[in-house]
Amino acid sequence: MAALEGLGTRPFGFYVHVPFCASRCGYCDFNTYVPGEQGAEQAGGYVEAVLAEIDLAARVLEAPPRVDTVFFGGGTPSLLKAEELTRILGHIEARFGLRPGAEVTTEANPESVDPRKLEQLREAGFTRLSLGMQSAVPRVLETLNRAHSPGRPQQAVAEARAAGFEQVSLDLIYGTPGETAEDWRASLDAALSAEPDHLSTYSLIVEPGTRLAAQVRRGELTVPGEDVIVDRFETAERVLADAGLRWYETCSWATDEAAWCRHNLGYWGGGDWWGAGPGAHSHVGGVRWWNVLHPRAWAEKLAAGTSPAAARETPASDEVRLERVMLGLRLRAGVALDQLTPTGRAAAARHRDEGLLEPDDHAAGRAVLTLRGRLLADPVTIDLAA
């Protein structure tokens, strides 16, 4: 089919969604399941179903490309045994092959890994660990319903280094109700004290249907205003830059290019990927599809030898253009001006004059957001994609 044309000439990634968690964070609206919920009981058959979807992917893609990156996300992938994660990775390698130097990432909660498990994962070929830290302040962690204790993320980073992981990332969340400027600075300092080579920061979003949304609705918690969110973002940029980390994507900073998350760059750069697991999304040659959400329905379809996809789409050209600009502007590399329409290039010149695009990059033929521009990325994107 047409979607397979050029397969293998673009970066190809494999995403594995592990939809299980030990407990549900109050802000989480991901497709995840905790003990006692329908779907959690499917954990026992999960690995076999993932292996079946890997086999399906190899058949559908006809001449499977070698894999540049693998990313185990969730949920909490580290709830699986090291042997189970290793088995899945081994099956991807057997059916597709991994390119030399392939990046293999797993997300993990700090309390769900230990030195032996990390050693096993590193020995199996995992190269990158992404740890959910979120905050270093007990009161903030309690509001987020996070299980780990302060100090454990830093200890987990040290354990990962000892196991041989050269790439270790920490995630932080800012804008939690009740979090002060001092709390946020303390979290940044604590994260930096672990010396990760990559750090991502995310603004807390109160998603409908979550426990946090109910608390806000009842008046038990107050969401900070936009000025607070801007201050937190600017603080992160200043503190991380002073520590030698540079932004390469709107929410992510790294010590150098070797520490960039190549799997995510595949998403943002228009690469191809297959997403295995309940609710996982895929993209090959401009065609997108996504799996059914519930683990049982997903596993039953695979057991019956049918695709677990819930739906698929091929976006229209104007949608593709908007997405290309949006994803390009997320990156420090930005968007080439010659890829824009005349209207988009005129808008770029205007936004340069307004201080939203870097003037030196504009002179070199690229649209790159300034710090202020990153805070106003949505309207800039719309203008440049016109």
N, C-alpha and C positions, 0 to 999 in steps of 0.2 A: 504494500500500500504506500501511498505518497508520503505518509508520516515517517516511513522508514528510510527515505532518501537522506543521505548525509549522516545517518546514524553511525557514530564512531568518530566522526570528524569534529564533533562538539564534545565538551566534557560530559561524561556520563556518571551519574551517581546512583547509589542505591540507598533508599531510606527505609528503615524498619521501625514501625510504630509498635511500641510495647505499651498497651493501654492499662497497666495495673499500677496501683499505688497502695502504700500501707495505710494512708489516710488522705482525706481530701482537704486541700488548702481552701480557705474561705473565699479566695478570689478566683479559683480555678473554674473555667468552663470548658476545658479540653475534653476530648473523648476518652475518659479514663474511668476505671472501676476500682472500688475498694472492697475489702472483705465484707461479705453480707449483701452486696449488691448483685443483681442479676448481671451476668457477664463476668464477674470475678471468678465464678466457678469454672469458667472455661480456661483458666490459666494452665491447667494440666495438659490440655490438648493444643495449646497455643503454638508451641514450637513446631509440631508436626504440620500445622496449618501454614505457618510461615514458610516452611520448606516446600510445601506444595505450591505456594504462590511464587516462590523463586523458580520452581520448575515451569510453572505457567508462563512466567516472564520470558524464560529462555525459549519457549516454543513460540510465543507471540512475536518476539523480536527477530525470529528466524536465524539471523547471524548475530548472536549476542555480542555486543561490544565489550571490550575489557573495561573494568570498573576503575574510575579515577578516585572516587571517594565513597565511603560507606558511613552512614550516620544512624546510630540507634537512638531514637528519641521517645518521648512518652508524655505522660506517664513517668514511670521510673524504671528504665531498662535494667538498672543494677539490682532490682528485686529478683531478676532471673539469676540462676546459678551461673558461675563463670563457665561451666561446661556447656550450658545451654546457649549462652551468647557465642561461645566459641564454635559450637555446632552450626549455628546459623551463618556465622561469618565463613566457616569452612565450606558450606554449601554454596554460598555466593561465589566463592573462589573457584569451586569445582565446576559450576555451571557457566560462569562468565569469565573468570580469570581476573586477577587484580593487576593493574599496571605497576611496574616498579616504582616504589616510593608512594604508593597509594596511601591516602589519609583515611584512617579508620577511627571514628569518634564514637564514644558512648557518653550519654548524659548520665549523671548519677546524683543521688542525694548523699551528702557527706556521711550520714549515719548508716548507709546501706553498702558501704565498701570497707574493706580492712586490708592490711598489708598483703596477706596471702591472696585475696581475690584480685587485687591490683597486679600482683606479680603474675598470676595466671592469665589475666587479660593481656598484659604486655607480651608475655611469651607467645600468646596465640596470634599476635599481629595487630592488636589495637595500638594506635599511635597517639591518640589524643583523648583527653578526659575533660568533660565539661561539668563542673560542679555547681549545683544550685545553692548559693549562699544567702542571697536575698537581703540580709541585714546582719549586723553585728550587735544589735541592740535587743535585749530580751523582750522589752515591752513591744517593740515593733514586730518581732517574730511571733509573739503571742497574738497580736492583731491579725497577722497573716495566717495564723494556724500552722506555722512551720514547726516541725518536730525537733530539729537539731538544736543543740546548745551552742551558745557563742564559743568560738575557739575551735570547734570541731572542723569547720571548713578549712581553716589554715592547717590543722593537723593532717587532714586528708590530702591537701596539696603536698605536704612534706612526704607523706607515705607514697603518693604517686611518683614523686621525683625519685625516691629510693627504689621504686619498682622499675624505673627506667623510662618513665614518660617524660619526653622532652617538651611536649605541648600540653599545658594545663590551663584551663580557662575557668573563671569564676563569673557567676551571674549575680547582679544586684538589682533590687527594685527600689524606686524612690516614689514619693508621693503617697505613702501609706497614711491613712488618717491618724493624726496624733504624732506623726514623725516631725521632729524639729530639725532646723538647719544643723544643729550640733550633732544630732543623731546621724544625719546623712554623712556629714564629714567623718564621724567616727567609723561608719561602715566602709567608706572609701579607704580610710587609713588602715583599717583592719585587713581589708582585702589586699591592699598593696604590701602589707607586712609579710604576706605569704609569698610574695614575688611570683605571681602568675605571669605568663607571657601574653595572656589575652584576658580581657575583661569586657563584659557586656553589661550595660545598664538599661533598664526598662522602666518607663513610667507606668505606675499601677493604673489599670483600667478596671472600673467597676462594671462587670458584665452582668446583664439581666439574668435572673434565675440563680445567681450564686448566693451563698450565705452572706458574703460581704454586702451585696446589693440589698438584701433584706435588712441588715443592720443599719445601713444608710437610710433606707426608706422609713425605718422606725425611729430615726433620729438618734440612735445609739452611737453612731460614728458620723463625722463630718468630713467630706471630701475636700482636700485643699484646693484653693483657687488656682487659676492659670498662672498668676504671677509667682506663686510658690513653685509650680512645676518648672517654669522657666529658670528660676533661681537654682533649682536642684540640677538642671541640665548644665547650666553655665558653671556651676561649682564642679561638677564631674569633669568637664572639659579642662578647666584650669588645674585641678588637682592632679588629674591623670597626665596631662601634658608636662607638668612640673616633675612628675615621677618618671618621665621618659617614654610614656605610652602615647601613640599617635592614633587619631581616629582614621579608620579606613572604610567604615560603614557607619551610618547614622547612629547606631546604638553600640558600636563595638570599637575598642581600642586595642592595640597590640604593640609589643616591643619592636617588632620589625616585620617585614613582609613574610618571612618564614613562619610566623605565628598566626597569620591570617587563617580564618576558617575556609578552606578551599571548597568544602561541600556547600556552604551558604553562598559563596561566590558563584557556584554553578547555578543556583537559583536566580541570583540577581543578574547574571550575565547571559541568560537565555540558553543555558545548557539543557540536557536531557536527564531525566531521572525516573526511576521506577519506585513507587512507594508501596511497600508491602505491609499489611496489617489492617485492622479495622479502621475505617475512615481515612486511610492514607491517600494522599494525592499523588498523581503521576503526571509527567509531561514528556512527550516524545514528538519531535518534529512539528510543533505547533498544536498538537492535539492534547487535550487535558482530560483526565478522568479521575474519579474518586470512588473509593470503596464504600460499601455499606458500613454503617457505624457500629452495629452491635457485634461483639465477638462471636456469638453463636451463629448468627445469620451469615457472617463472613466465613466462618469455618465450614458451615454446612454446604455453602456454594462450592468451596474448594474441594470438599470431600466428594461432591457430586460431579466433579470434573468441569464445572462451569466457572465463568469469570465472576469474581466478587464485586465487580464495578457496579456502582449505583447509577451513575450517569457519566456522560462525556460531552465535550464541547470543542468546537474549533472557533476561537474568537475572531470577530470581524477585524478588518485592517485598522480601523480607527481605535479599536480597543487595544490592539497589539501595539500601536504607536504610543498610546497613553501609558501602557504598562512599561514599554521600553524606556521612556523618559523617566517614569516614576522610579523604576529600579536602578537606572543609571545614576540618577541624582542621589540615591542612597549612598553611593560610593564616592570615595575621595577622588577616584579617576573621573567621575562625572560623565557627561554626555558630549559627544563630538558635535560641534555646531553644524557641520555639514550634513548631519543626519536629521536636522530640524527643517521644517517648512520655512519659507520666507517670513511668515507670521511668527513662527516660533523663534527665529533668529532675531527678529525685531524685539520680541518680548525679552529675549536674553540680554540684549543691549540695554534695555530699560532697567531690568533687574540688576544688572551690573552697576549702573549709575545710582541705583537705590541702595546699594550695599548688600544685596542679597546673593550676588555671584562674585567670585574672586576675579579681580581685574586682570591679574597676570595670567591666570588660566584662560580667561576669555580671549586675551591677546594671542594666546597659543592655540586657539581654536577649540576650546572646551568650556562647557558650562559646569562649574563646580560651586557648590553652595558654600557660603561663608557660615560662620557660627550662627549669625542671625538668620541667614537663609535656611539653615537646617531647622530652625524653629518655625519657619513659615513655608515649609516644603510643599504643602498641598496646593496652595494657590500658584506657587511658582511652577509646579509640575503641570498644572492645567494650562497655564499660559504658554509654556514651552512646547506642549503637545498639540497646540492648536494648528 
